[in-house]
Amino acid sequence: GNSVTQMEGPVTLSEEAFLTINCTYTATGYPSLFWYVQYPGEGLQLLLKATKADDKGSNKGFEATYRKETTSFHLEKGSVQVSDSAVYFCALAYFNKFYFGSGTKLNVKP
Amino acid sequence: EAQVTQNPRYLITVTGKKLTVTCSQNMNHEYMSWYRQDPGLGLRQIYYSMNVEVTDKGDVPEGYKVSRKEKRNFPLILESPSPNQTSLYFCASSFRGAIGTGELFFGEGSRLTVL
């Protein structure tokens, strides 16, 4: 079946630190991959996406590369800000269905 | 303003009392879906709809019903709620052609407690 596994949180970083949140997936075919972000009290918002192998998604300084050989889609940011504090979800879409990871809470301290 | 609106936002109910959570979108999206969010489990898809009168099960459909009589509305029905359906529920929508790009638009969520 299809599933997404992402690293447990919370992750606590100081401002300007480097961020990596690991995500691996299992899929029966060739899914599209995404990172969503959820701010407190809000619904999820699409952060970035990659629709085929070796694609790199990027947005707001965040990046993730679709690695088919390692079935991974790790999220990275070179310098986090306090405003990046949120819950991050890795997800895949395959044939009209979406599968989300369990979410990783990021706390960024000034 | 483009949005997905869910109601109610908060609800406390008792076991067995039928309830409906409404979802409405004003973007003329074909695709709509429901999710539940539980600690440690992330979001799990309950049902989705590709268009009017076309619905299909997601990963966790047991105990839920949906209908899609109009393009803008996709209500989630709990015929006989049980405490294990206590959760945070999200509705989301998308253009059909954008499903593979993951461009889901989410509502703000409905927190349901079943006693």
Interface residues (C-beta under 8 A of the other chain):
Chain A: V4 S32 F34 Y36 G41 E42 G43 L44 Q45 L46 K49 T51 F89 A91 A93 N96 K97 F98 Y99 F100 G101 S102 G103
Chain B: V4 Y31 S33 Y35 G40 L41 G42 L43 R44 Q45 Y48 M50 D56 G58 D59 F90 A92 I99 G100 T101 G102 E103 L104 F106 G107 E108 G109
